Amino acid sequence: MAITAKIGVNEQDVLGALRKFFEDILKIEDIKAILVPQHLPMKNMVMPTLVADPDHLHGVDPLAPAFPMNAAKIVSRLTRKPMGAKIAAVMRPCEIRAFVELVKLKQGSTDEVVIIGIDCLGAYQNKDYARFIEQHGDTSSVIFYQHIMDGHGGQIGGIDLAPACKACEYRVAANADVLIGLYGIDVNDQILIQAQTDVGQDLLAQLDLAEINEPAARQGAVADVIEKCAAYRDEMIAKTREVTESLEKMTAYFAGCVNCYNCRVACPVCYCKECVFVTDVFNHDPSQYLRWANRKGIIKMPTDTLFYHMTRLAHMSTACVGCGQCSNACPNDISVMELFRTIAQDTQKSFDYEAGRSFEEDPPMSVFREDEFAEVVGITN
């Protein structure tokens, strides 16, 4: 039977309780390091840190509404080749889902990592988190999670959650070895800890935690959050369809694109070692630009921006987990996530596939099935 336990919270110090939990994990003989979000002294930014010494966990803060990058890229980098040691990795649900896709794409492995998932309360975009931390300083995380737990949503002082978070119905981690539960829990008293795999059960068995039953309020609290997110998602997708339903509208949608490729770099599942858009294929001769201008009278510079996004949509829509890092990285505030989430929903539905749902499901374009899309290819029995 899976272990459901708790860690106690003293004097309403939720972060202190989580730090102690991570310290205890790091003291387990098999665990040589833990990847965990932590405040850095530079501008008080929260970034993934790989910690081997428990004395260096004082800045740990998985509750901070900061999401500067999807840590699946880091876990992939740490596990794509054998390390010779096991680590633990604290990840948001969308990070775990992205890592699932990377494992299936042979870009990472679960052999030497214990995945610790945490209920996601959402996060702000980078520019908004910088304002939030400036306004609230060291108390920012406490203010944020208490605001969420009191049912007030993520909008504080005119700063709201990133659209990707408001549209995310995957707030509770699946495919984690150990789950840290916050929804439906009195976090001022205790935090839910739950083993979801044999690996997680083995780890919790070494921590000697007090076992409990899952609080009755948890499932209802989770369902309420998912319902609100799904409603926002459906409204967002409907609006996005309307403003991208033709080539002309799509061109206008990406009019501000400068081909910086930040969205490609930030995307956790865009894993090609060399992108065709940074090769000589799109390094046009200078005379080509002049010919295009002469033929059309005017061309937008740089060229190939729409083609770039259309290519990424075709390439990535089956693996997109909707984490929003593409929009977070855009210097010109283009709503990249909204379009990718819209197309991904259609593509994944067509293949009866859900990115990050299971380590066992083959990516749609990696297998051939005789019985799929018969109405398209015209093959009948």
Secondary structure, 3 states (H helix, E strand, C coil): CCCEEEEECCCCCHHHHHHHHHHHHHCCCCEEEEEEEEECCCCCCEEEEEECCHHHCCCECCCCCECCCCCHHHHHHHHCCCCCCEEEEEECHHHHHHHHHHHHCCCCCCCCEEEEEECCCCCECHHHHHHHHHHHHHHHHHHHHHHHHCCCCCCECCECCCHHHHCCCCCCCCCCCEEEECCCCCCCCEEEEEECCHHHHHHHHCCCCEECCCCCHHHHHHHHHHHHHHHHHHHHHHHHHHHCCCHHHHHHHCCCCCCCCHHHHHCCCCCCCCCHHHCHHHCCCHHHHHHHHHHHCCCCCCCCHHHHHHHHHHHHCCCCCCCCHHHHHCCCCCCHHHHHHHHHHHHHHHCCCCCCCCCCCCCHHHCCCCCCCHHHHCCCC
